[in-house]
Amino acid sequence: MRRAADLTGIALHAIWANKLRSLLTILGNIVAVASIIAVVSLIQGVNVEVSSAIVSEFGSDSFAIERVGLVLTEADVEDARSNPRISLDDADAIRRFSNSVGAVMAQAGRGGEVRYRDRVLENVRIRGVTRDYVEFPTFTAELGRLMSPTEVERNRPVALLGYDTAERLFGPLDPVDRRLKVQGVNFRIVGVSEPTPSTFGQSQDEFVLIPMGRFRKLFGARPSLSLMVRPDTPEELPRAIDEATVALRIERKLRATEKDDFGLFTSDTVIELYEQATTGIFSVLVGIVGLSLVVGGIVIMNIMLMVVSERTREIGLRKALGARRRDLLWQILAESVILSVSGGLVGTLLGFGVAIGLSSVTPVTAVVHPWSIGLGISMTAAVGLFFGLYPAARAAALDPISALGRA
């Protein structure tokens, strides 16, 4: 152990004695590791943003029913075109036939104009919901209250504002119990929702929530609906999915040989689909960046071969004084690995800095995981070990008499 420490000390001394050359040697590793860390951190940030948005939209214990299911081929696209729209009758069928379902909410959305006095907001998302919307944690009220199920059922002209919509329309004023116009129709504001995190810099709080009956009067009697279904307990989610599927097939009079003419999604389903779609892209991206590590390793190998050539007389003298082959092998390998890992450490810090800097000027948040630090260090250690083997073997194989005979 002491001998290994002495040899490592000799390697460190040699690196320090040639600081500029050592810095230029590890420059490739610094750039490669910095690129990998920055890319991985930003990819993880994108994954977290997407997963949070999906869970926020679907809920962790709910599932959605849409007109179109997973579309993977052109044949799926053609089949989906003939699917009937989701209707309120579908929601009623699920309530009637499903014993494990606790709540079924129909919802629809369109862009529309919202006005308060002389302030006008264009293309605000107008969302229509049915009475069961209060059963879903997606909707909360920071000011005032939620629309009551009775108000929604009786199609009262009431509205719940998204936090950003309220800020833009009313500023410091309390909007509760004031009236605003949605598509030219008066609505009384009963509450303002709690603010939610933005997704890729896109606000999730630009909306006006109104009863479904009022929505249909504004935008037509047959809007494009989707259903959100929540089981009585999270444990009954698989059973509720099966019962809802059967209920819809019965309602739509589908034969046993016919496919479902609707799509059913959970948050896990959508996240899994996203991961399948992006894993290959991210792997290729990281692989391309990782090629620069190979270039950095080749540079280290060339420099170490040059070092062995320059120190031929020193190596011959050490052998003549009793140094073993493995001692010389360890010394050159230690020098190669230390150089490579040093580049990895500097590159890791630089990569974190780049990722944080990019996240401060873009909507993507950088997420740093401890395993990415281990990845950067272990990869550079492996590169230093692999590309240092040949120069180390060359040094260990030198004949001491021939080496001492060289000027």
Number of C-alpha atoms within 10 A of each C-alpha: 6 7 9 13 11 12 20 19 15 16 22 16 12 14 18 13 11 10 11 10 13 19 16 15 24 25 21 24 35 28 21 27 30 27 24 26 28 28 21 24 24 23 20 18 20 19 19 17 20 18 19 16 19 18 18 15 16 21 21 14 19 24 24 21 24 18 20 22 17 16 13 8 8 9 9 13 14 11 13 19 11 11 15 12 17 23 16 16 12 23 24 16 18 23 19 12 16 19 14 20 23 15 20 25 22 24 21 19 21 16 15 19 15 24 18 15 10 6 11 15 15 11 13 20 21 24 20 24 24 23 21 19 24 17 15 18 9 15 14 17 18 13 17 16 15 23 22 16 16 10 17 23 15 13 17 18 18 25 29 28 27 27 23 20 21 24 17 13 19 15 11 9 10 14 21 18 14 14 19 22 15 21 15 12 13 16 19 18 25 21 27 28 25 16 15 14 13 13 17 15 11 10 16 17 22 19 25 26 26 27 27 25 19 21 24 14 10 16 15 11 12 12 18 15 19 24 23 24 31 27 22 15 13 12 10 14 20 13 15 25 24 12 19 26 19 18 21 23 20 15 16 15 10 14 10 8 6 9 10 19 21 19 18 19 17 23 22 17 14 17 18 13 12 14 16 11 11 13 11 11 12 15 12 11 14 17 13 12 19 18 12 19 25 17 15 25 26 19 19 29 24 16 19 24 19 13 15 20 15 11 14 22 20 14 22 22 16 16 21 15 10 9 14 13 15 12 18 22 21 20 22 30 25 23 25 31 22 21 24 32 24 21 29 31 19 18 28 28 16 19 26 24 15 20 24 20 14 16 17 12 9 12 15 22 25 26 20 19 12 7 9 16 17 11 16 23 22 14 18 29 20 15 24 26 23 16 23 27 18 18 24 27 17 15 24 24 12 18 14 19 13 11 19 17 10 9 6
